[in-house]
Amino acid sequence: MTEIKIEKKKPIWPWILLVLLVLGIIAYFVYANPDNDKNDDFDDDVTNEQVIDSRQDRMGSDSISGRQSYGGVYDGYQAFDESIRDSTRIAVDSSYTKIAFTNLTKVVVKQADKNDIEDSNALDDLRNYSMLITGVSKTSTNMENFKNFKTLCDKIGSVIGDIQAKSYPNLQQESSDLKQIASKISVSTPMNKQQTDINAFLQKSREILNSMN
């Protein structure tokens, strides 16, 4: 009687594992580098957006109070201090003067919020200070442009007076002096003819705000 040999089937799972391993290696080389590049780009975008957002937050509106936030009072004071270093350009270069008053306004508003000063017409206008300084061009002596600076001086003097009255009784004389300087500034005289008074106003504001910090 003839013996029939039955061969056992070889298992195929080792081949399946080998194929999967090869596919995995191929997938790694094909997709690994592009993914890394995409991740790097994404991380850069997030970082840039965070930087931009942080700047916008410092200059944006407070979601709770609706008040504008300009960062720390001290940081704002430094920016204002730097923007009035060249006194020869104040009231001569309108663009330079505008930056000085813009920085001053930011510090005054922040100081008012820090001391919980009640809203007033003057304070509300300072919050929207950009609307007070319109149409100002470089080295302009136009009377309509200058009226904006005169109005701003009066409102800054008023708000600083409110802050002083509430929180800094020892600065009463300084606050009165600031308002007196503001009253000397006239809309009927070219601003480059009033450089001394405008510089005096900015420097007096700097002195008072420094005492409040």
Secondary structure, 3 states (H helix, E strand, C coil): CCCCCCCCCCCCHHHHHHHHHHHHHHHHHHHHHHHHHHHHHHHHHHHHHHHHHHHHHHHCECCCCCCECCCCHHHHHHHHHHHCCCCCCCCCCHHHHHHHHHHHHHHHHHHHHHCCCCCCHHHHHHHCHHHCCCCCCCCCCCHHHHHHHHHHHHHHHHHHHHHHHHHCHHHHHHHHHHHHHHHHCCCCCCHHHCHHHHHHHHHHHHHHHHHHC
